């Protein structure tokens, strides 16, 4: 039976897990106490032999062997191998539980698509859901020792009501060397097709929905069968087991109390009970026992799956949903919040404090924005601006690094050059961007640009000497726009 302690750890409190340490059923003590007793007995035997029976020369030899064994324990990657193996086992354990077929979705589809309040309609629905449960019993009987002990023969399945005598004869007349858990699923499909021909299933869409749910149910049965068939590779399990056993075999000798080899030297503390070594055995060997228990959860351990309870629950719930609950609806009525715009269920006194907490609206809802109003203005990206390249990228492109534009001085630069920043909706150019404001300055700038272009043309190598695939830097024109508000002296400068 599965050991459940979820309610005891619902709230985190002081010493919450400490209460769980005193449980026996499903505990690590129950799994490990025999191995721990054997290890302690062997350690005690070696300790008595060393202390009472060995001569001085033999003690010296034993000391060297013990020191060698103690150093050898560092060469075994026990934590890595064992941790990875247990992680794999736990993931496989939960995947196997998720593969157990449950008829909840299938029974809802049967109840809504197979119609008829007469005896024929009732017989169709109950037979369909019984075939689904029969397939689950057959596959669980193949993988679970508990189910096999409950249904050791086909006679027990017939007596339990999962199969009739005629169905058993049909089942046994089909000769196959493989598991025949899929036979009731084929019966299900044939019976559903017959119900469609008889009009019990109204249309092909409903039949398709019914068969799709059956295929999902059958796929879980098949996956459960393959989990039982394909195990974790045996070599991996052997490697982990040998690693744990060899580690503690070295510990039996290497963790013994040793007398100093040289007379007068200080010896280590004589611990008759090697508590650190016993704790290490408890942790590592317990880790291995956890993997041993979870590698096949369909056995009879304390934490194995309760497959017999699942069979009882599935049969009872599925028959109830397709028979007693078929079109057995309570009368519709207006709900309590019919005339209210906001539905707010009441709280008890124990939960009234939860109403004082504000609702969560998002992690950025309470973020403080900048107090500067200019930071909230929308700007328009200008595609005519040159793109800035990083120095490393400029080396490969062959272009000179363009001036970097940072967010820190973006606003300051925009004040001096208003053509870089323009608010939304302001499509008219700024009066300060026209060239007619200062013709002399404009002419002087154009003359300097012409001279620079001429000097670059003369200094550049011949076209044949250039690399054929080298990218040319984009042409950047810089216009100095004087500020009308500045003094004439500063403008001339």
C-alpha positions in Angstrom: 0.0 0.0 0.0 1.3 3.4 -0.9 2.5 5.4 2.0 1.0 8.9 1.8 2.2 11.8 4.0 1.1 14.8 1.9 -1.2 16.2 4.6 1.6 16.3 7.2 3.9 18.4 5.0 1.1 20.7 3.7 2.6 23.6 5.7 6.3 24.3 6.2 7.0 24.6 9.9 9.8 24.1 12.4 10.9 20.4 12.3 8.3 19.6 9.6 10.2 16.6 8.2 11.4 15.5 11.6 8.1 13.8 12.4 8.5 11.7 9.3 11.7 10.2 10.6 9.9 8.1 13.2 7.8 6.2 10.7 8.5 2.5 10.0 6.3 1.5 7.1 7.8 2.6 3.8 10.9 4.0 5.6 14.6 3.6 4.8 15.1 1.8 8.1 12.9 -1.0 7.0 14.7 -1.3 3.7 18.2 -1.0 5.0 18.5 -2.4 8.5 19.6 -5.9 7.4 22.5 -4.5 5.2 23.5 -2.1 7.9 23.7 -4.9 10.5 25.8 -7.0 8.2 28.2 -4.1 7.6 28.5 -3.3 11.3 29.1 -6.9 12.1 31.9 -7.3 9.6 33.5 -4.0 10.7 33.4 -5.2 14.4 34.9 -8.5 13.5 37.9 -6.9 11.7 38.4 -4.5 14.5 38.6 -7.3 17.1 41.0 -9.3 15.0 43.3 -6.3 14.6 43.2 -5.4 18.3 43.4 -8.9 19.8 44.7 -11.5 17.4 47.4 -9.9 15.3 51.1 -9.6 16.2 53.0 -6.4 15.9 54.4 -7.3 12.5 51.0 -8.3 11.3 49.6 -5.0 12.6 52.2 -3.1 10.6 51.2 -5.0 7.4 47.5 -4.4 8.2 48.1 -0.7 8.7 49.7 -0.4 5.2 46.8 -2.3 3.7 44.3 -0.1 5.5 46.0 3.1 4.3 46.0 1.8 0.8 42.2 0.9 1.0 41.4 4.3 2.4 43.2 6.1 -0.5 41.4 3.8 -3.0 38.0 5.0 -1.9 38.7 8.4 -3.5 39.1 6.7 -6.9 35.5 5.4 -7.1 33.1 8.1 -8.5 30.3 6.9 -6.3 28.2 10.1 -6.0 28.2 10.7 -9.8 27.3 7.1 -10.8 24.8 6.6 -8.1 23.1 10.0 -8.4 22.7 9.7 -12.2 21.3 6.2 -11.9 18.7 7.1 -9.2 17.6 10.1 -11.3 17.0 7.8 -14.2 15.1 5.4 -12.0 12.8 8.1 -10.5 11.9 9.5 -14.0 11.1 6.0 -15.2 9.1 5.3 -12.1 6.8 8.3 -12.7 6.5 7.6 -16.4 5.3 4.1 -15.6 2.6 5.5 -13.3 1.5 7.9 -16.1 1.2 4.9 -18.4 -1.5 3.2 -16.3 -4.7 3.2 -18.4 -7.5 5.1 -16.8 -11.0 5.0 -18.4 -12.1 8.5 -17.3 -12.0 10.2 -20.7 -13.2 7.1 -22.6 -16.3 6.7 -20.4 -17.3 10.3 -20.8 -17.1 9.9 -24.6 -19.1 6.7 -24.5 -21.8 8.3 -22.3 -22.2 11.2 -24.7 -22.0 9.4 -28.1 -23.7 6.0 -27.7 -27.4 6.8 -27.3 -30.4 4.9 -26.3 -32.3 4.7 -23.0 -33.6 1.2 -23.8 -32.0 -2.1 -22.8 -30.1 -2.3 -26.0 -28.4 1.1 -25.6 -27.6 0.3 -22.0 -26.1 -3.0 -23.0 -23.9 -1.3 -25.6 -22.5 1.3 -23.2 -21.8 -1.2 -20.4 -20.2 -3.7 -22.8 -18.0 -1.1 -24.4 -16.7 0.1 -21.0 -16.3 -3.4 -19.8 -14.1 -4.3 -22.8 -11.9 -1.3 -21.9 -11.5 -2.5 -18.3 -10.9 -6.0 -19.4 -7.9 -4.8 -21.6 -6.5 -3.0 -18.5 -6.9 -6.1 -16.3 -5.1 -8.3 -18.9 -2.1 -5.9 -19.2 -1.9 -5.3 -15.4 -2.0 -9.0 -14.8 1.0 -9.3 -17.1 3.2 -6.8 -15.3 1.9 -6.7 -11.7 2.5 -9.4 -9.2 -0.4 -8.2 -7.0 -2.9 -8.4 -9.9 -1.6 -11.8 -11.0 -2.1 -13.2 -7.5 -5.7 -11.8 -7.6 -6.4 -13.2 -11.0 -4.1 -16.2 -11.5 -6.2 -17.8 -14.2 -8.8 -16.8 -16.7 -11.5 -18.4 -14.6 -10.9 -15.8 -11.9 -11.4 -13.0 -14.5 -14.6 -14.6 -15.7 -15.8 -15.0 -12.1 -15.0 -11.3 -11.4 -17.3 -10.2 -14.2 -14.8 -8.8 -16.6 -15.4 -11.5 -19.2 -18.2 -13.9 -20.1 -17.9 -17.5 -21.0 -18.5 -16.9 -24.7 -15.9 -14.1 -24.7 -13.5 -16.4 -23.0 -14.0 -19.1 -25.7 -13.4 -16.5 -28.4 -10.3 -15.2 -26.6 -8.8 -18.6 -26.2 -9.6 -19.6 -29.8 -7.2 -16.9 -31.0 -3.8 -18.5 -31.2 -0.9 -16.1 -30.8 2.6 -16.4 -29.3 2.3 -12.8 -27.9 0.3 -11.1 -25.2 -3.3 -10.8 -26.3 -4.3 -7.8 -24.1 -5.3 -5.9 -27.3 -8.1 -8.4 -28.2 -10.8 -6.6 -26.1 -9.8 -3.3 -27.9 -10.6 -4.9 -31.2 -13.9 -6.1 -29.9 -14.6 -2.5 -28.8 -13.9 -1.1 -32.3 -16.2 -3.7 -34.0 -19.0 -3.1 -31.5 -18.7 0.7 -32.0 -18.9 0.3 -35.8 -22.0 -1.9 -35.3 -23.5 0.8 -33.1 -22.9 3.4 -35.8 -24.7 1.2 -38.4 -27.6 0.8 -36.0 -27.8 4.5 -35.4 -26.8 4.4 -31.8 -23.8 6.6 -32.7 -25.4 9.5 -34.6 -22.6 10.5 -37.0 -19.1 9.7 -38.2 -17.6 12.5 -36.1 -18.9 10.9 -32.9 -17.5 7.5 -34.0 -14.1 9.1 -34.8 -14.0 10.7 -31.4 -14.9 7.4 -29.7 -12.2 5.5 -31.6 -9.6 8.2 -30.9 -10.1 7.9 -27.2 -9.9 4.2 -27.4 -6.6 4.4 -29.3 -5.2 6.6 -26.5 -6.3 4.1 -24.0 -4.8 1.2 -25.9 -1.6 3.2 -26.4 -1.2 3.4 -22.6 -1.7 -0.3 -22.3 1.0 -0.9 -24.9 3.4 1.5 -23.3 3.0 -0.2 -20.0 3.7 -3.6 -21.6 6.9 -2.2 -23.2 8.1 -0.6 -19.9 7.9 -4.1 -18.4 9.6 -5.6 -21.4 12.5 -3.1 -21.9 14.3 -2.6 -18.7 17.2 -0.3 -17.8 20.3 -2.0 -19.3 21.6 -4.6 -17.0 25.2 -3.4 -17.3 24.2 0.0 -15.8 22.6 -1.7 -12.8 25.6 -3.9 -12.4 28.1 -1.0 -12.5 26.2 0.9 -9.8 25.9 -2.1 -7.6 29.6 -3.0 -7.9 30.6 0.6 -7.3 28.6 0.7 -4.0 29.7 -2.7 -2.8 33.4 -2.2 -3.6 33.4 1.2 -2.0 32.2 -0.1 1.3 34.5 -3.2 1.0 37.4 -0.8 1.0 35.8 1.1 3.9 35.7 -2.0 6.0 39.5 -2.1 6.1 40.4 1.5 5.4 38.3 3.1 8.1 39.6 0.9 10.9 41.5 2.3 13.9 45.2 2.0 13.3 48.1 2.2 15.7 51.0 4.4 14.6 53.8 2.7 12.7 56.6 4.6 14.4 56.8 4.5 18.2 56.1 7.7 19.9 53.9 9.1 17.1 50.5 10.3 17.9 47.6 8.1 16.9 44.1 9.1 15.7 41.2 9.1 18.1 40.0 5.5 18.8 36.3 5.4 17.9 34.9 2.0 18.7 31.8 3.0 16.8 32.7 4.5 13.4 29.8 6.9 13.2 30.8 8.8 10.0 31.4 5.6 8.2 28.0 4.2 9.3 26.3 7.4 8.2 28.1 7.2 4.8 26.9 3.6 4.4 23.4 4.7 5.4 23.3 7.4 2.7 24.9 5.6 -0.2 23.5 2.2 0.4 20.1 3.7 1.2 20.3 5.5 -2.1 20.8 2.2 -3.9 17.9 0.7 -2.0 15.6 3.5 -3.2 16.6 2.7 -6.8 16.0 -1.0 -6.0 12.5 -0.3 -4.8 11.5 2.1 -7.6 12.9 0.2 -10.6 9.8 -2.0 -10.7 6.8 -0.3 -8.9 4.4 -3.1 -9.8 5.6 -5.4 -7.0 4.5 -5.7 -3.4 6.7 -3.2 -1.6 5.2 -0.6 0.6 5.5 2.2 -2.0 4.5 0.2 -5.0 1.4 1.1 -7.0 -1.9 -0.1 -5.7 -3.0 -1.7 -8.9 -5.8 -3.8 -7.4 -7.4 -0.6 -6.0 -7.1 1.0 -9.4 -8.9 -1.9 -11.0 -11.8 -1.6 -8.5 -12.0 2.1 -8.9 -11.9 2.1 -12.7 -14.7 -0.5 -13.1 -17.0 1.1 -10.5 -16.6 4.6 -11.8 -16.9 3.7 -15.5 -20.0 1.6 -15.1 -21.6 4.4 -13.0 -20.9 7.0 -15.6 -22.3 5.1 -18.6 -25.3 3.6 -16.9 -26.8 5.4 -13.9 -25.5 8.8 -15.0 -26.6 8.5 -18.7 -28.9 11.5 -19.3 -29.6 11.7 -15.6 -29.2 15.4 -15.2 -30.3 17.7 -12.4 -32.7 20.4 -13.3 -31.2 23.7 -14.5 -31.6 26.7 -12.3 -30.3 30.2 -12.1 -27.1 30.4 -10.1 -26.6 32.5 -7.0 -24.8 35.3 -8.9 -27.4 35.6 -11.7 -28.1 39.3 -11.1 -24.7 40.3 -10.0 -22.0 41.6 -12.2 -19.1 40.3 -10.1 -19.2 36.8 -8.5 -17.4 36.7 -5.1 -17.9 33.5 -3.2 -17.9 33.9 0.6 -14.9 33.2 2.9 -14.8 31.6 6.3 -13.3 33.2 9.3 -10.2 31.0 8.9 -9.6 32.3 5.4 -10.9 35.9 5.7 -7.3 37.3 5.9 -6.8 36.3 2.2 -9.2 39.0 1.1 -6.9 41.7 2.4 -4.2 40.7 -0.1 -4.3 42.6 -3.4 -4.6 40.6 -6.6 -1.5 39.9 -8.6 -1.5 42.0 -11.8 2.0 41.4 -13.0 5.6 41.7 -11.9 6.0 45.2 -13.6 2.7 46.6 -12.4 4.3 48.4 -9.4 7.6 49.4 -11.1 8.5 53.0 -10.7 8.8 54.9 -14.0 11.2 57.8 -14.6 10.1 61.2 -13.3 11.5 62.9 -16.3 8.6 63.6 -18.7 11.0 63.6 -21.7 11.7 59.9 -21.1 8.1 59.0 -21.9 7.9 60.9 -25.3 7.6 58.7 -28.3 10.3 59.1 -30.9 10.5 58.0 -34.5 13.4 55.9 -35.7 15.2 57.5 -38.7 16.3 55.0 -41.3 18.7 57.5 -42.8 21.0 57.5 -39.8 24.2 55.4 -40.3 24.5 52.2 -38.4 27.0 51.9 -35.7 29.5 49.0 -35.9 31.5 47.6 -33.1 35.3 47.8 -33.5 35.6 44.0 -34.0 32.9 44.0 -36.6 34.5 47.0 -38.4 37.7 45.0 -38.8 36.0 42.4 -40.9 33.8 44.8 -42.8 36.8 47.0 -43.6 35.0 50.2 -42.5 36.1 52.8 -40.1 34.3 52.6 -36.8 31.4 55.0 -36.8 30.7 57.1 -33.7 28.8 55.3 -31.1 25.4 56.6 -29.9 24.6 55.9 -26.3 21.3 56.3 -24.5 23.1 58.4 -21.9 23.9 61.3 -24.3 21.2 60.7 -26.8 19.0 63.4 -25.3 21.9 65.8 -25.1 22.9 65.2 -28.7 19.3 65.7 -29.9 19.2 69.2 -28.4 22.2 70.2 -30.5 21.0 68.3 -33.6 17.2 68.4 -33.7 17.0 66.5 -36.9 18.0 63.3 -35.0 14.9 63.5 -32.8 11.4 64.2 -33.9 8.2 63.6 -32.0 5.4 61.6 -33.3 3.0 63.7 -35.4 5.6 66.4 -36.1 6.3 65.7 -39.8 7.3 69.3 -40.6 11.1 69.9 -40.5 12.6 72.0 -37.9 13.3 75.6 -39.0 16.8 75.2 -37.7 17.6 72.4 -40.1 17.4 74.4 -43.3 20.6 75.5 -45.1 19.3 79.0 -45.7 19.9 80.1 -42.2 23.7 80.6 -42.7 24.8 80.3 -46.4 28.4 81.1 -45.6 28.7 78.3 -43.1 27.0 75.9 -45.5 29.3 76.8 -48.4 32.4 76.5 -46.2 31.3 73.0 -45.1 30.7 71.9 -48.7 34.1 73.2 -49.8 35.8 71.2 -47.0 33.9 68.0 -48.0 34.9 68.4 -51.6 38.6 68.8 -50.5 38.4 65.7 -48.3 36.9 63.6 -51.1 39.6 64.7 -53.5 42.4 63.8 -51.1 40.8 60.4 -50.4 40.6 59.7 -54.1 44.3 60.6 -54.7 45.4 58.6 -51.7 43.4 55.4 -52.4 45.1 52.6 -54.3 44.3 51.6 -57.8 41.1 49.6 -58.3 43.0 46.5 -59.3 44.8 46.5 -56.0 41.7 46.4 -54.0 40.3 43.2 -52.5 37.4 42.2 -54.8 35.0 41.4 -51.9 35.9 44.1 -49.5 32.9 46.1 -48.3 33.1 49.9 -48.6 32.2 52.0 -45.6 29.0 54.0 -45.9 29.3 57.7 -46.8 28.5 59.8 -43.8 27.8 63.5 -44.3 28.0 65.7 -41.2 26.1 69.0 -41.3 26.8 71.6 -38.6 23.6 73.5 -38.0 24.1 76.7 -36.0 21.8 77.5 -33.2 19.8 80.8 -33.7 19.7 81.4 -30.0 23.5 81.4 -29.7 25.6 84.7 -30.0 27.1 85.8 -33.3 30.6 85.3 -32.0 30.0 81.7 -31.0 28.3 81.0 -34.4 31.2 82.4 -36.3 33.6 80.3 -34.3 
